[in-house]
């Protein structure tokens, strides 16, 4: 389904319900498609805090490199305590 920006503003709730039901809604400007409405991922389908629990994880060898840390500290204008 394609609708104009004016129609989308007027009937936003109805269009959201259609998207949730699985219908594709495209919003156009001067008959040119510019935006596609899409539902957000369901809870549990995206990333989450603690998502790496139980999975192997390794820090890169340069993670605690003094030169990199000094450079990062320069960005925050704070001396790095050692």
Backbone torsions as a table, in degrees:
resi	resn	phi	psi	omega
1	UNK	NA	134.2	177.5
2	UNK	-119.6	132.9	-180.0
3	UNK	-132.8	158.1	177.3
4	UNK	-79.0	166.2	177.4
5	UNK	-60.3	-42.0	179.5
6	UNK	-60.3	-46.5	179.3
7	UNK	-64.1	-37.9	179.3
8	UNK	-64.1	-40.3	178.1
9	UNK	-67.3	-38.7	-177.7
10	UNK	-71.2	-36.4	-172.7
11	UNK	-121.7	34.6	-174.8
12	UNK	-56.9	-45.2	-178.9
13	UNK	-59.7	-43.9	179.6
14	UNK	-64.1	-41.0	179.7
15	UNK	-66.8	-39.0	176.9
16	UNK	-60.8	-43.3	178.4
17	UNK	-60.9	-39.5	178.6
18	UNK	-64.7	-41.0	179.3
19	UNK	-64.6	-44.0	178.7
20	UNK	-60.5	-34.4	179.3
21	UNK	-77.6	-3.8	175.4
22	UNK	107.4	-1.1	-179.4
23	UNK	-83.0	143.8	176.8
24	UNK	-85.1	132.7	178.0
25	UNK	-124.3	123.3	178.4
26	UNK	-111.6	132.9	176.8
27	UNK	-103.7	132.1	-176.9
28	UNK	-117.6	155.9	175.5
29	UNK	-124.7	118.4	-176.2
30	UNK	54.7	45.7	178.7
31	UNK	64.5	15.3	176.4
32	UNK	-112.2	122.3	-179.9
33	UNK	-60.2	130.4	-179.5
34	UNK	-127.3	-25.0	-175.5
35	UNK	-142.5	141.2	173.5
36	UNK	-115.4	126.5	174.4
37	UNK	-81.4	136.3	177.2
38	UNK	-144.3	149.9	-179.5
39	UNK	-74.4	152.7	173.1
40	UNK	-73.7	159.8	176.7
41	UNK	-61.9	145.0	175.4
42	UNK	-65.4	151.3	178.6
43	UNK	-56.4	132.0	179.6
44	UNK	96.8	-14.5	179.9
45	UNK	-89.5	-22.4	-177.9
46	UNK	-96.4	-168.6	177.7
47	UNK	-76.1	158.8	-178.9
48	UNK	-148.5	162.0	176.9
49	UNK	-63.8	133.8	-178.7
50	UNK	81.2	13.9	-176.4
51	UNK	-64.9	-16.5	178.9
52	UNK	-94.4	1.4	-178.5
53	UNK	-56.2	128.4	178.4
54	UNK	84.7	-3.9	179.4
55	UNK	-103.1	145.3	178.0
56	UNK	-65.6	140.4	-177.8
57	UNK	-146.0	132.6	179.2
58	UNK	-130.0	138.1	174.4
59	UNK	-81.3	149.5	176.6
60	UNK	-64.7	155.2	-177.8
61	UNK	-61.4	-28.5	-176.9
62	UNK	-93.4	9.9	-176.2
63	UNK	-54.8	-42.9	-175.4
64	UNK	-108.9	29.2	179.8
65	UNK	-68.8	128.1	-176.2
66	UNK	-59.7	-39.5	-179.7
67	UNK	-63.8	-42.4	178.3
68	UNK	-65.5	-41.1	179.6
69	UNK	-64.4	-40.9	178.0
70	UNK	-62.8	-41.7	178.5
71	UNK	-63.0	-39.8	178.3
72	UNK	-67.1	-41.8	178.6
73	UNK	-61.7	-37.1	178.0
74	UNK	-59.3	-36.7	179.5
75	UNK	-64.2	-30.2	-179.0
76	UNK	-98.7	0.5	178.8
77	UNK	54.6	39.1	178.1
78	UNK	-123.9	134.0	175.8
79	UNK	-68.5	141.4	179.4
80	UNK	-85.1	120.9	178.8
81	UNK	-81.4	138.2	178.9
82	UNK	-124.3	NA	NA
